[in-house]
């Protein structure tokens, strides 16, 4: 929802799927994690027009399911994550009611809790992330 020509609020929903082999000698270990995200945001458009630049502040809430296999034993669990941060981005207006968006990087705080078969692990991160895993492509529809 646009509050003014340069300021908008909104909500994003997204799904992430991660699968990886765990690097353990002589073992066929792997972890799969699927997450659902809900992210309210505040976006400020620095330059507007058919092509523009924006800065977005967001509060992300995520919940997911984990399946981990190690030594032919499969364990299941869940994860929760909260984060608060700022991301830069650019957009291209395809149609007056539709834009293509690209954002990269993130500056902020993140806290993750994973519980697998009764074992709880937590991690927190404060910092800057500009890896290829932090790239996102999206489409915005204006009602």
C-alpha positions, 0 to 999 in steps of 0.5 A: 500500500502506497502511503505517498509517492515514495513510501509504501508498506506491504507484506511478503510471503515466501517459501525456501527449500534447502538441501545439502550434504553434510561434510562428514568423512565416510558418512552419507549425511544430509539435511533438508529444510523447508521454510515458510516466511511472512515478512511485513516491510516498509519500503522507501523509493529513492528514485521513481519512474519506470525504473527505480531504486528502493531501500526496504526495512523488513521484519521476517518471521519464518517456520520450517521443517527439518529432515536430517539423515546421518549413519542411515538414521533419519531425524525430524525437527523444526526451525523458527527464525526472526530477523530485522534488517534493511535491503537495497533493490531496484525495480522495473515497471512492466505494466502500471499494475505490475513491477519486476523487482531485484534485491541483493544483500541484507544488513541486520540481525537474525536469530534461528532456533532448530530442534531436532529429536529433542536437541535444540541449537540456536544461532544469532547473526548481526551483520552484512550479507551480500552473497549470491544466496541473498539475491531475490527476484520478485513480482509486485502486483498493484491492486 
